[in-house]
Amino acid sequence: MKVKKKKILVSVINNISTDQRVEKVCNTLRRNGYEISLIGTNLNGLPKLIRPYKTQRFSLLFHKGFGLFAEFNLKLFRKLLLEADKNTILLANDLDSLLPNYLVSKIRHIPLVFDSHEIYSELPSVQGRFSKKIWKSLEKYLIPNMHHFYTVSNGYARYFQQQYGVLPEVITNAPDFYYQKNTSEENNNPKIILYQGAIKKDRGLESLLHAMSLLPEYQLWIIGYGTYEKTLKLLSYELKLKNIQFLGRKTPDELRKITRQASVGISLEENSGLSYYYALPNKLFDYIHSGVPVVGTYLPEIKSVVEEHQIGETISKHDPVEIAAKIRSVIMRGKEAYQDDLKKTAEKYCWENQEKKLLEIYFRASISHK
């Protein structure tokens, strides 16, 4: 059945310059004939952006809290209502952009696709707060009505099915296949332990810093940014650590070059709500494709990938002594010993495999309103 390829209005509250998942989805859809228009925000600045499709970033007055959500959703509703026509598919990334997309899809009688990167009502930042009730109410109202729906992990998919009777497809956050065997750093001193990603509470970073006091012969490089960076720098100072480097933000290309230098990659998320419990973060796949073994958390999605594919070690608790022992074990075994398993895992978890499922979802959306 030949279907005319449609325009897709893609919306996300993030700064689109750093959202790799959104970029991968947009590139796949554009390569397959869809006309892409991406709408984001100026959160965390407006770095130069060159994309092969149309982009727009809202300048927001509010950069946090209810004001951020309300302002973005109002501006997004107006924008979608103005640009959407009968040949449009709407793509909402995460719950914080879903309501205006849902309303416009009903008003214009056009298909809506939902990509849930998180479980919003289970994020650590909303636990014990009134905002949790708001997100939960939005989930209950909107998610049972999602007919074209995908998410990032099997755990997330099971949650949505159990809570709302809707089973989304799973499109993991794996990158395009770029695995390269790289063990040349094995002879370097000191060995490098790498954490990349958002610098936030509940990422196991405090325990990791305490573990570094037991690993004085190794270097810890922390790549990323976030509100918790000052707290970690203060802790590093209090522990008198001389083997910690905060490298700040890096572009994806810079990040790959640095990641390949590491002897071990760290993913030590804590059990701080179901959104973390079932997370399967980008960094795990970045380590894998860079030929870097992993020390991972005990949380089920991350543990399953690490242990099933034998690409590193997992901890049983956030105990600095155990973390240090696991890191030392992986480094002493050496990167070479993990390369065959890392390559096989990279071949399994790559975007080329994910985009086949993605395109099927958009094909079904394209014909759903015929």
C-alpha positions as CSV (number, residue, x, y, z in Angstrom):
1,M,0.0,0.0,0.0
2,K,1.5,3.3,-1.1
3,V,1.0,6.1,1.4
4,K,1.8,9.8,0.8
5,K,4.5,10.7,3.4
6,K,3.3,13.3,5.8
7,K,4.6,16.4,7.6
8,I,5.6,15.6,11.2
9,L,5.5,18.4,13.8
10,V,7.9,17.2,16.6
11,S,7.8,18.9,20.0
12,V,10.0,18.6,23.0
13,I,10.5,21.0,26.0
14,N,14.2,20.3,26.0
15,N,16.9,22.3,24.3
16,I,17.0,20.4,21.0
17,S,20.7,20.9,20.5
18,T,21.5,18.3,23.2
19,D,18.6,15.8,22.8
20,Q,20.2,12.9,20.9
21,R,17.1,10.7,20.9
22,V,14.9,13.4,19.3
23,E,17.7,14.0,16.7
24,K,17.9,10.3,15.8
25,V,14.1,10.1,15.4
26,C,14.0,13.2,13.2
27,N,16.9,12.1,11.0
28,T,15.3,8.6,10.5
29,L,12.0,10.1,9.5
30,R,13.5,12.7,7.2
31,R,15.6,10.1,5.4
32,N,12.4,8.1,4.8
33,G,10.5,10.9,3.1
34,Y,8.7,12.7,6.0
35,E,8.8,16.5,6.2
36,I,10.1,17.3,9.7
37,S,9.5,20.5,11.7
38,L,11.1,20.4,15.2
39,I,9.9,22.6,18.0
40,G,12.0,23.0,21.2
41,T,13.1,25.7,23.7
42,N,15.9,28.0,24.7
43,L,16.5,26.1,28.0
44,N,20.2,26.0,28.8
45,G,21.0,28.6,26.0
46,L,20.8,28.8,22.3
47,P,23.9,27.1,20.8
48,K,24.4,27.1,17.1
49,L,22.1,24.5,15.5
50,I,22.5,23.1,11.9
51,R,19.9,20.4,11.0
52,P,18.7,19.2,7.6
53,Y,15.1,20.0,8.6
54,K,13.2,22.9,10.0
55,T,13.7,23.8,13.6
56,Q,12.3,26.4,16.0
57,R,13.1,27.2,19.6
58,F,10.7,29.1,21.9
59,S,12.3,31.8,24.0
60,L,10.8,31.1,27.5
61,L,10.6,33.6,30.4
62,F,10.2,30.7,32.9
63,H,13.0,28.1,33.1
64,K,11.7,25.9,35.9
65,G,8.5,24.9,37.8
66,F,4.9,25.3,36.8
67,G,5.6,28.6,34.9
68,L,7.9,26.7,32.5
69,F,5.3,24.0,31.9
70,A,2.4,26.4,31.5
71,E,4.3,28.9,29.2
72,F,5.7,26.1,26.9
73,N,2.3,24.3,26.6
74,L,0.4,27.5,25.8
75,K,3.0,28.5,23.1
76,L,3.1,25.0,21.8
77,F,-0.7,24.7,21.5
78,R,-0.9,27.9,19.5
79,K,2.0,26.8,17.2
80,L,0.6,23.4,16.5
81,L,-2.9,24.7,15.9
82,L,-1.5,27.2,13.4
83,E,0.8,24.7,11.5
84,A,-1.1,21.4,11.6
85,D,-3.2,20.4,8.6
86,K,-4.8,17.2,7.4
87,N,-1.5,15.9,6.1
88,T,0.2,16.3,9.6
89,I,1.3,13.8,12.2
90,L,2.0,15.2,15.7
91,L,4.9,13.7,17.7
92,A,5.0,14.6,21.4
93,N,8.2,13.8,23.3
94,D,7.4,13.2,27.0
95,L,4.4,14.0,29.1
96,D,5.3,17.7,29.5
97,S,4.4,18.3,25.8
98,L,1.6,15.8,25.4
99,L,-1.5,17.8,26.4
100,P,-1.3,20.5,23.6
101,N,-0.5,17.8,21.1
102,Y,-3.5,15.7,22.2
103,L,-5.9,18.7,22.0
104,V,-4.7,19.7,18.6
105,S,-4.9,16.1,17.3
106,K,-8.6,16.1,18.4
107,I,-9.4,19.6,17.0
108,R,-7.7,18.8,13.6
109,H,-8.6,15.1,13.5
110,I,-5.0,14.1,12.8
111,P,-2.8,11.3,14.3
112,L,-0.7,11.7,17.4
113,V,2.5,9.7,18.2
114,F,3.8,9.7,21.8
115,D,7.4,9.0,22.8
116,S,7.8,8.7,26.5
117,H,11.4,9.1,27.6
118,E,10.5,9.0,31.3
119,I,7.7,8.0,33.7
120,Y,7.0,11.6,34.7
121,S,4.9,10.8,37.8
122,E,7.8,8.7,39.1
123,L,10.7,11.0,38.6
124,P,12.7,11.7,41.8
125,S,12.1,15.4,41.5
126,V,8.3,15.1,42.0
127,Q,8.2,12.5,44.8
128,G,6.4,13.9,47.9
129,R,5.3,17.0,46.0
130,F,2.0,18.3,44.8
131,S,3.4,18.2,41.2
132,K,3.3,14.4,41.4
133,K,-0.5,14.5,41.5
134,I,-0.6,16.8,38.5
135,W,1.6,14.5,36.4
136,K,-0.3,11.4,37.6
137,S,-3.6,13.0,36.6
138,L,-2.3,13.9,33.2
139,E,-1.1,10.3,32.7
140,K,-4.5,8.9,33.7
141,Y,-6.3,11.2,31.3
142,L,-4.0,11.1,28.3
143,I,-2.1,7.8,28.1
144,P,-5.1,5.4,27.8
145,N,-5.9,7.4,24.6
146,M,-2.5,6.9,23.0
147,H,-2.8,4.7,19.9
148,H,0.7,5.2,18.5
149,F,3.0,5.0,21.5
150,Y,6.6,4.0,22.2
151,T,9.1,4.3,25.1
152,V,12.7,3.5,26.0
153,S,12.8,0.3,28.0
154,N,10.8,-2.9,28.7
155,G,10.3,-1.8,32.3
156,Y,8.7,1.5,31.2
157,A,6.5,-0.4,28.8
158,R,5.3,-2.9,31.5
159,Y,4.5,0.0,33.8
160,F,2.3,1.8,31.3
161,Q,0.5,-1.5,30.5
162,Q,-0.1,-2.3,34.1
163,Q,-1.2,1.2,35.1
164,Y,-3.2,2.2,32.0
165,G,-3.8,-0.9,29.9
166,V,-1.7,0.4,27.0
167,L,1.4,-1.4,25.9
168,P,3.9,0.8,24.0
169,E,6.5,-0.4,21.6
170,V,10.1,-0.3,22.9
171,I,12.6,1.9,21.0
172,T,15.8,1.9,23.0
173,N,18.1,4.9,23.0
174,A,20.9,3.1,21.2
175,P,23.1,5.1,18.9
176,D,23.9,4.4,15.2
177,F,26.3,1.5,15.1
178,Y,29.8,2.8,15.5
179,Y,31.6,0.2,17.6
180,Q,35.4,0.3,17.3
181,K,37.7,-2.0,19.0
182,N,40.0,0.2,21.0
183,T,42.3,-1.1,23.7
184,S,45.3,1.2,23.1
185,E,44.7,3.0,26.3
186,E,45.3,-0.1,28.4
187,N,49.0,0.9,28.8
188,N,48.2,4.4,30.0
189,N,48.7,5.5,33.5
190,P,46.6,6.5,35.3
191,K,43.6,4.5,34.2
192,I,40.4,6.5,33.5
193,I,37.0,5.9,35.1
194,L,34.3,7.8,33.2
195,Y,30.9,9.1,34.1
196,Q,28.9,10.9,31.5
197,G,25.4,12.4,31.6
198,A,23.4,14.7,33.7
199,I,24.9,15.7,37.1
200,K,22.0,15.1,39.4
201,K,21.2,13.7,42.7
202,D,20.4,9.9,42.7
203,R,22.9,9.1,40.0
204,G,25.2,7.3,42.5
205,L,27.8,10.0,42.2
206,E,28.4,10.7,45.9
207,S,29.1,7.0,46.5
208,L,31.4,7.0,43.4
209,L,33.4,9.9,44.9
210,H,33.8,8.1,48.2
211,A,34.9,5.0,46.2
212,M,37.5,7.2,44.5
213,S,39.2,7.8,47.8
214,L,39.9,4.0,47.7
215,L,41.2,4.2,44.1
216,P,44.0,6.9,44.3
217,E,45.9,5.4,41.4
218,Y,42.9,6.0,39.0
219,Q,41.4,9.2,37.5
220,L,37.6,9.9,37.5
221,W,36.4,12.1,34.6
222,I,32.9,13.5,34.9
223,I,31.3,14.8,31.7
224,G,28.0,16.7,31.8
225,Y,26.3,19.4,33.6
226,G,23.6,19.9,36.2
227,T,22.5,21.5,39.4
228,Y,24.4,18.9,41.6
229,E,27.8,19.8,40.3
230,K,28.6,22.3,43.1
231,T,27.7,19.7,45.7
232,L,30.0,17.1,44.1
233,K,32.9,19.6,43.8
234,L,32.5,20.5,47.5
235,L,32.4,16.8,48.5
236,S,35.5,16.2,46.4
237,Y,37.3,19.0,48.2
238,E,36.2,17.7,51.6
239,L,37.5,14.2,50.7
240,K,40.7,15.8,49.6
241,L,40.5,14.0,46.2
242,K,43.2,14.8,43.7
243,N,42.0,12.4,41.0
244,I,38.7,14.0,40.0
245,Q,38.2,16.1,36.8
246,F,34.9,17.8,35.9
247,L,35.1,18.2,32.1
248,G,31.7,20.0,31.6
249,R,29.5,19.8,28.5
250,K,30.8,18.2,25.4
251,T,29.4,17.8,21.9
252,P,28.5,14.3,20.8
253,D,31.6,14.0,18.7
254,E,33.8,15.3,21.5
255,L,32.1,12.9,23.9
256,R,32.8,9.9,21.7
257,K,36.5,10.7,21.5
258,I,36.8,11.1,25.3
259,T,34.7,8.0,26.1
260,R,37.1,5.8,24.0
261,Q,39.9,6.7,26.4
262,A,38.2,5.3,29.4
263,S,39.0,2.0,31.0
264,V,35.5,1.7,32.5
265,G,32.2,3.5,32.2
266,I,29.9,4.2,35.2
267,S,26.1,3.9,35.4
268,L,25.1,3.8,39.1
269,E,21.6,5.2,39.1
270,E,19.8,4.8,42.5
271,N,16.3,3.5,43.2
272,S,14.6,6.9,43.5
273,G,11.2,6.2,41.9
274,L,10.1,3.9,39.1
275,S,11.4,6.3,36.4
276,Y,15.0,5.6,37.5
277,Y,14.2,2.0,38.5
278,Y,13.3,1.1,34.9
279,A,15.7,3.5,33.2
280,L,18.0,2.4,30.3
281,P,20.2,5.5,29.8
282,N,22.0,6.7,26.7
283,K,25.4,6.5,28.5
284,L,25.2,2.7,28.8
285,F,25.0,2.3,25.0
286,D,27.6,5.0,24.5
287,Y,30.1,3.0,26.6
288,I,29.2,-0.2,24.7
289,H,29.8,1.3,21.3
290,S,33.0,2.9,22.4
291,G,34.4,-0.5,23.5
292,V,34.3,0.4,27.2
293,P,33.3,-2.1,29.8
294,V,30.7,-1.0,32.4
295,V,30.2,-1.0,36.2
296,G,26.5,-0.7,36.5
297,T,23.8,-0.4,39.1
298,Y,21.6,-3.2,40.5
299,L,18.5,-1.7,38.9
300,P,16.9,-4.3,36.6
301,E,17.1,-2.8,33.1
302,I,20.8,-1.8,33.4
303,K,21.7,-4.9,35.3
304,S,20.1,-7.1,32.7
305,V,22.1,-5.6,29.8
306,V,25.4,-5.7,31.7
307,E,25.1,-9.2,33.1
308,E,23.3,-10.9,30.2
309,H,25.9,-9.8,27.7
310,Q,28.9,-10.1,30.1
311,I,30.2,-6.5,29.5
312,G,31.3,-5.6,33.0
313,E,30.1,-5.8,36.6
314,T,27.1,-4.7,38.6
315,I,26.9,-3.6,42.2
316,S,24.5,-5.0,44.8
317,K,24.2,-1.7,46.8
318,H,25.7,1.8,46.8
319,D,28.6,1.0,49.1
320,P,31.8,2.7,48.2
321,V,33.9,-0.3,49.1
322,E,31.9,-2.5,46.8
323,I,32.0,0.1,44.0
324,A,35.7,0.4,44.3
325,A,36.2,-3.4,44.2
326,K,34.0,-3.7,41.1
327,I,35.8,-0.9,39.3
328,R,39.2,-2.4,40.2
329,S,38.1,-5.8,39.0
330,V,37.0,-4.6,35.6
331,I,40.2,-2.5,35.1
332,M,42.4,-5.3,36.2
333,R,40.8,-7.7,33.8
334,G,41.4,-5.2,31.0
335,K,39.4,-3.8,28.1
336,E,40.7,-6.5,25.7
337,A,38.8,-9.2,27.6
338,Y,35.5,-7.5,27.0
339,Q,35.7,-6.6,23.4
340,D,34.0,-9.6,21.7
341,D,31.0,-9.2,24.0
342,L,30.9,-5.5,23.7
343,K,30.9,-5.8,19.9
344,K,28.0,-8.3,19.9
345,T,26.1,-6.1,22.3
346,A,26.6,-3.1,20.1
347,E,25.4,-5.0,17.1
348,K,22.2,-5.8,19.0
349,Y,21.6,-2.4,20.6
350,C,22.0,-0.1,17.6
351,W,19.7,2.5,16.1
352,E,19.7,0.6,12.8
353,N,17.7,-2.1,14.5
354,Q,15.4,0.3,16.4
355,E,14.4,2.5,13.4
356,K,12.8,-0.5,11.7
357,K,10.2,-0.6,14.5
358,L,10.0,3.2,14.5
359,L,9.1,3.4,10.8
360,E,6.4,0.8,11.2
361,I,4.8,3.0,14.0
362,Y,4.7,6.0,11.7
363,F,3.4,4.0,8.8
364,R,0.5,2.9,10.9
365,A,-0.1,6.5,12.1
366,S,-0.1,7.7,8.4
367,I,-2.9,5.3,7.5
368,S,-4.9,5.6,10.7
369,H,-6.9,8.7,9.6
370,K,-7.5,7.7,6.0
